Amino acid sequence: MVHRTSEQVPITLVETIDGDTIKARVNGKVETVRYLLIDTPESKKPGLCVQSFAEEAYQRNNELLRKGSLSLEVVEGPTRDSYGRLLAYVYVDGQSVQETLIKEGYARVAYIMDPPYKYLNLFRSDQKLAKKSRLKIWSRNDYVSYKGFIGCE
């Protein structure tokens, strides 16, 4: 289980965008924050249909973020993606939002661009258990692929 570390910065939620992206006030500035190492089904990506479990992933992310104090942790290496979003681990009351979404079957481990990542092995282990239990995104055969999710609602 991932817990709060001294490198975390307190943040304030501005808006939940989807299952793996939020807008938050970080050090006084509003930032779009993309969760490191996870991917959830898309519901708002231009040119892409609404994918199965996208709405559920958004709802669960939003619910988690409203349960307590938020913080984020930026790691060494690239801190922004190609869209200019801040890449970070996000926590609610010291508990990893990413880990919860993976454990509950709303997210897959993805975008492993610049290893080593602090929580990669833990997240892969959590994913293995969710997959074995056939939770949410893992409940349909051939829905999750290396490149994302296959099919629409």
N, C-alpha and C positions, 0 to 999 in steps of 0.2 A: 504494500500500500504506500502510495506517495503522500508525504506530509510536507507541510510548510518548511521552507528553508530560509536562511538569513538573506538570500539573494532576491527575495520576493518584494515587489512594490505594491502597495495598496492601490486599488483602482475603483472607479465608480461606473456601474453599468449605465450606458446611455440607451442602448437598443440591442436586442438579440436579433441577429440577421438570419441565421439558420442554425443547423445542428453543429457547425464547427467554426462559426464566425460571429463576432460581436463588435459593437462600437462601444468604447469605454473611454472615460477620462483618465489619462495616464499622465502623472506629473503636470496636471493643469491643462493638458492638450487632449482634444478628442482624437482618438486613433481607431482605425479598423484593425481588429486583432484576429488573426487566423490561428487556430489551435495547431500547435506543432504535432506532427506524427499521426494525425488521424484524418479520416475522411468520412463524411456522412452523405447519404443520398441527397441529390440536388432538388431544390424546389424553386429556386429563383435565378438560376444561371441562364443568361440570355441564349436563346436558340436551343435550349434543352427542355424536354418535357419534365413534368413533375414525376420524380422517381418514387417507387414504393418505399415506405418508411421515412420519407423526407419530412413530412409534417410531424410525425411522431418524434423524430430526432430533434426537430426544432422545438417542439413543445417540452420535451424532457430537458433539453439544454436550458431553455427559458426558466423552467421550474427550478432546476438546480441553482441557477444564478441568483434567484430571488430568495434563497434560503439562508443567506448569511453574508459575512464580510468577504469581499472579493480581493484577490491579489493576483499578480502574474509574475512569471519568471522568464526572463529572456536569457538564452544561452549563447555561448561563444559561437562564432561562425556567422553566416548570413543572418541578419535580424529582420530582413524584409523579403517578401516574395516578389514575383514579377509584376504583381498588381500594386506594389507599394504597401501592402498590409504588414503590420508588425507580427512577427512569428513568436509565439510564446506558449508556455504552459500556463493554464489558468486554474485558480483554486477558489473554493468556497469554504470558508472557515478552515483553511489549511488542507482540505481534501481535494485531490486532483479531479477536475471536471472531465478531462480526457479519459482518465482511468475508469471513472464511473460509466461514461458513454460506451467504452469498449466492453467492460464487464457485463453491461446490460444488453449488449447486442445492437446498439444504435450506430456504432462506428467500427470501421476497419483500420488497422495500422497501415499507414501509407505515407508517401512523400518523404522517403528516407533519402534525402539529398546529400547530406554532409555528415556522415557518421564520424565519430561515435556520438550517439545521443544518450543522455543520462538515463532515460527511462525506457529505452527501446526494448530491452529484454523483458522487463516487467510487463510492458504493454503487449508484447507478443505472447507471453504466458497467459495474460488475461484474455486475449483474443482466442487462444486455443480452447480455453474453457467455455467461452460463449459459443464458439463454433460447435464444440462437442455437444453442448446443451441445445443447439439449434435455436438460439434466441434471435428474435427479430430478423435482422438482415440475413442471418444464417439459417432461417427457417425454410428458405426456398432454394432448391438445387439450382446451381448455375446462375444465381443472382449476383453474387459478388465475384468480381474478376480482378486481375492484377491492375487493370486500368480504371476500375471503378465499379459501377453498378449497371446491370443490364436490364432494360425494360422500363416501362412507364406505368403509371396508374391508369 
